[in-house]
Amino acid sequence: MHIEDPKLQTELAALAVELRARASLAELTHLGIGGTTDLLRITKHESIPALIALLERHQIPYKFLGGGSNLLVGDGELPWVVLQLAKPDPEIVLDGKFARVDAAADLGRTVTFCAKHDMGGMEGLIGVPGTVGGALRMNAGAYGMQIGSYVREVKLYRAAERQIKILSGDQISFEYRHTSFAPDDMMLAVTLELPSKPYKEILQGIRICNEKRRSSQPLGQKSAGCIFKNPPGASAGRMIDELGLKGLSVGDARVSDRHANFFVNAGTASAKDMLSLIADVRGRVEKAFGVNLENEVVVWNA
């Protein structure tokens, strides 16, 4: 979708919204897959309610984009515009044992920044790609920890109420790869309460996690992380591996040779290719194990 109305473009600029026409979502997602649409970069949180009202008044559909790390976007010209937070300066403010972090901040850099100030607990997230906002939405976790354990407050745009709200941590349900946030809520910032740890101790934990990832994940390839959630008491990757599906491909969409729950774009895969591969693998797992795998990757179909 392309916004051509000069008056509307002027109104967007007045809200401190930067319009990038016909942006490629393939360039904004870790899978390197996706069509084109206008990208609206938001520089002021306070402008979001007015921005949403403006788009709805002009009947322009929209979606919120974070870091694009666990996202599969449809092909071709997309029927909605994309809203994305611009990164502020600074992205992180420390106050004693609390870290106030903008949702647009990079998750890995946030973990490292806090570690250098002797604030630990999130070592397992160091290699998880994407933004802090994305980690919040899916309650990202690894190696026995999850971000929800440290959340004390979340600032968000609540679409259902058309306003910016602040929720305390106990108002939010954090479960395995799931939260109580509504699909159209937009994460804006979070306050984390992190345990005090010596930097050297945190650094050792980070190194251990990085070594595990390097040995088991297709780092350096285009992927969205795990495609499927692990079923209760089971491993999606192990089931896919036991069926001998590593290397299975549809076009350039391929099951990773290193980790069977990572699907990679080995060249110029389309969304259609990746969706076909996902459906094929899900069907084979259900037939062999009686388990219907649930997507962990978020799919935006055109």
N, C-alpha and C positions, 0 to 999 in steps of 0.2 A: 504494500500500500504506500502511496506517495502523497504527501501533503503539498498541494500546489497553490492553494489560496493564499495570496500575499498578505491579506489581512490577518489570517490565522497564523501565518509565520511571524508576523509582527507581535501578535498577542503572546506567542510562545516565547519570543525573545524578552518580552516585558516580564515574564515569569522566571527569567534567568535559566531558560531551557535552551540547550544547544541542539539544533536540528542537523543531523547528518543524513542527507538524502541517499536513498537506495543503498544502505549499508548491507554488506554481506554477512549473514549470520554464520557462514562457514568460517569466517575469519574471527568470529567472536566466541566460538565454542571449541572445546578441546577435541571433539571428534572431527572437526574440520568438515562438518556437513551442515547444510542449511541454505535456504533461499535468501532473497533480498527483501528489504523493507526499510522504511524510515526509522532511524534511531533517534530517540529523544533523550538527551543527557541532562539529568537533573542536578543542578548545583546547589540548590537550597531546599532542605527538607520541608520548610514551611510553605513552599509553593505547590506541594503535591495536591492538596485538596482542590485548589483552584485549577490546576492542570487537568485533573481528572474531570472536573465539572466542564471545562472547556472542551475536552475531547468528546464527552458524552453529549454535549449540546450540538456538536457537529457530527454526531453518530459515527465516530471513529473508534473502532475496537482496538484494544491494546493488551499487551502482556508485559509483565515485569521480568527483566533479565538481570541475573546476578553475574557470576564469573563465567557461566557457561560450561562448568566442569562436568556436570552429570546430566547433560541435556542433548537430546536428539531432535533436531528441527527439520521439518518437511522441506521439500524441494520447491524450486520455482519462486514466483513472486508471491509473497505471503499476504494474507488478507487482513493483517493487523499491524499496527506500529509497535515498536518495542521501547519500553521505558527502562532506563538504567541510571543508577546513581553515579555521579562523578565523585572521585576520591577527594576528600577534604585534606587540609593540612593544618594540624596533625591528624593522623588517622587514629591514634591511640593516646589517651591521657591516663596517667597513673595517679592513684590517690591511696596511699597506704597499701592495703592488700587488695584493692579494687583496680580493675582495668576497664576504662570506658572506651569502647571500640566502635568505630563506624562500621556499618554493615558492608560497605564497599571495600574495606581493608582486606588485603590478601591474608588468607588463613595462615600459611606457613611463615610469613614475615611477622605476623602477630605473635605466634608461638615463640619465635626467636627473640623478638623484642622483649617480651615478658621474661623470657629465660635470662636475658642479660641483666635484668633487674631482680634476679633471684625469685621469680614468680613461676612456679612449676605446675604440674598436674596435667598439662596438655601435650606432653611429649609425643604421644601416639598420633597426634594430628599433624605432625611436622611434614609428612609427605602427602597429606590429603590435599588435592588441588582445589582451587576455587576461593570464594570469598567467605568472610565470617558470616554474612547474611545467609548464604547458601548452607553453611554448616549448621546454623541455627535451625533453618527450616526443616532439614532432614535429620536433625540431631546426630550429626556426624560423629563417628567414633572409630577407634581401632585399638587393638592390643589391650582390651579390657577397660577402656575408658570411653566416655562420651562427653561432648561439650555441655549437654544439658545439666550435668552434675554441678557445673560452676556458674550457671546463669542465675543472676539475682534480679535483673531488671531488663526489660526489652522495650525499646521505643519502636513503634511501627505505625504504618498507615493502615487503618482498619477499613477496608473497602465497604463493608456492610454498613458502617456508621458514617462513612465519608469524613473521617477525621483522624488526626494523629493522636495516638494513645500511648500511655506507658503502663506496661503490665509488670507486676512483680513475678519473680520466679515461681512462686507457689500458685499463680493463676494459670500456669502453662503446664500441660502434660507432656513429658518427655518419655518416649518409649523407644524401642529398637527401630531406628531409621524412620521414626514417625513422631510428629508433634501435633498439638491441638490447634496450631495456626490454621486459619482458613486458607484455601488455595489462592485467593486474591489478596491476602494480606501482603504488605511490602515491608520487609525488615529494614529498619533505618539505623539502629544502633543497639548495643548491648553493654550491660555492666556485668563483668565477671568477677567473682571472688576466688582468688587463686592462692593455694598454700605456699608458704615461704619455703624455698629450697635453695641450697647453694648452687650457683651457676655450673660448677664442675659436675655436680651430681645430675643436674638436668641435661647437660651436654652429653653425658655418658648414655642416658636413656634415649636421647635423640639419635645418637650413633647406632645403638642397637636396633631401633625401629627402622632407620635408613638402610641398614644392612639386610634386614628381613625383606624390605620392599625391593631392594636391588636384586635379591636372589630369587624373587618369586613373581614380580610384576613387570609388564612390558613398558618400562620407563623409556621415554624417548619416542614412543609411538603414539599415534593419535587414538585416544580412547576416552571413554567417559567413566572410567573406573568400573566397579562391579555393575553388570547389567541387571542381575537379579538379586533380590533380597534372599538371605539364607532362611529356609523354612525352619520352624522350631525344632531344635535338636539335630539339625542336619546342615550340610554344606552344599550350596548350589554348585560351586566350582568342582567339588569332589564328584558329584553325580554326573556332571557334564564330562569330566575327565574319564570316569569309569566307562562311559559309553564310547570312548575313543573319538571324541568330537573336536579335540584340539586340531586346528588347521582347517576345519570345515569352513567353507566360504560361499558367499553369494556375491558375485562380482568382486569388488575390492573390500567388501565387508567380511571379516575373518575372525574366527575364534582364536584367541591368542595361543601361541605355542607354549607360553610361560605360565599363564594363569587362565584356566578354562572359563572363569566367570568374567574375564575381560574380553570384549570384542573390539577389534581395532579397525581403523580405516587404513588399509594397506596401500592406498593410492588415491583414487578419485571415487570412493564409494558414495552412492546416493543414499538418501533416507529410505527410499524404497528397498534398496539392497539390504540395509541394516535391519529394517523391520521384517523383511522376509527371513533373514537369518535368525532373528530373535524368535519369530513364530515357529520356525523349523526346530530349533533347539528346545523350546518350551514343549512342543508336541512330543518330541522324542523322550524327554525326561518324564512327561506325564505317562506316556505309554509304558516305559520301563519301570518307573518307581511309584506311579500313582500319585505324583505330587505336581500340582499346578503352580509353577514358579511365578512369583509376583515381581513386576518390574521394580528395580531400584532407580534405573535411569528414567528421567522425566521425558515424555514424548510430546512435542508440539507438532501435530499434523497440520498441514496447510488445509 
